[in-house]
Amino acid sequence: MNRKIITIVLALVLFVWVIPGVVFAEPRLVWDPSSGDVTGYRVYYGLSQGSHPNSESVGNVTEYPLSSLPLEENKTYYFVTRAYNGAGESGDSNEVSWHVPDMTAPLPPQGVTAE
């Protein structure tokens, strides 16, 4: 009986705390810190591979939620990060991409009739 209760409790803990964090995790950029004197990082992004015309200074952090950027739904974006300090900016990090899902519900059906 005790083994069954422990199994149920562990299953509930897994369901309540672990699974939602994996399933509903917010997409974010994550990178390793640059060596040397770093003031902060900038995230560069755009809609074409190798082209990053937009940027956001994100502070001295090593992860950044993509929901903080003005991204349009149903588009694929390409990202690089750069470290900066008073002497200038580093080169680009490796490029990663993410497709922003369509979060807009469809319009209701029209012309419904009963026959």
C-alpha positions, -999 to +999 in steps of 0.1 A: +000+000+000+028+025+009+046+018-024+014+026-043+009+059-025+045+069-030+042+061-068+010+082-070+026+111-051+057+110-073+036+109-105+016+139-093+048+159-085+061+150-120+028+161-136+024+193-116+060+207-116+081+190-143+059+184-173+044+220-176+079+234-175+089+213-205+057+215-225+050+252-219+085+265-217+089+300-231+113+300-261+145+319-253+180+325-266+207+310-244+245+315-248+278+309-230+294+341-215+321+357-235+356+358-220+371+392-211+356+424-199+320+423-211+296+452-205+266+435-221+252+416-251+231+426-281+208+402-299+207+408-337+178+392-357+162+392-391+140+372-415+168+360-438+197+336-430+229+357-425+210+390-424+203+406-390+192+442-394+173+444-361+190+445-327+182+447-290+206+455-262+197+429-236+221+437-208+248+415-192+228+383-193+233+350-210+197+342-219+168+363-233+131+354-238+121+357-275+087+371-263+106+403-254+113+410-291+087+424-315+085+392-336+056+386-360+036+353-359+041+326-385+076+338-396+111+323-392+137+345-376+175+342-375+195+353-345+231+360-335+244+376-303+274+398-298+292+409-266+302+445-262+322+468-239+337+503-242+362+491-269+335+478-292+316+447-302+326+411-307+319+392-339+287+372-343+279+341-324+267+311-343+234+317-360+202+300-347+167+302-361+132+300-346+098+299-362+072+320-344+041+299-343+007+312-354-012+320-322-042+336-339-074+315-338-091+311-372-121+331-381-155+315-375-171+296-404-194+316-426-226+307-445-237+279-422-271+266-431-293+237-419-307+215-447 
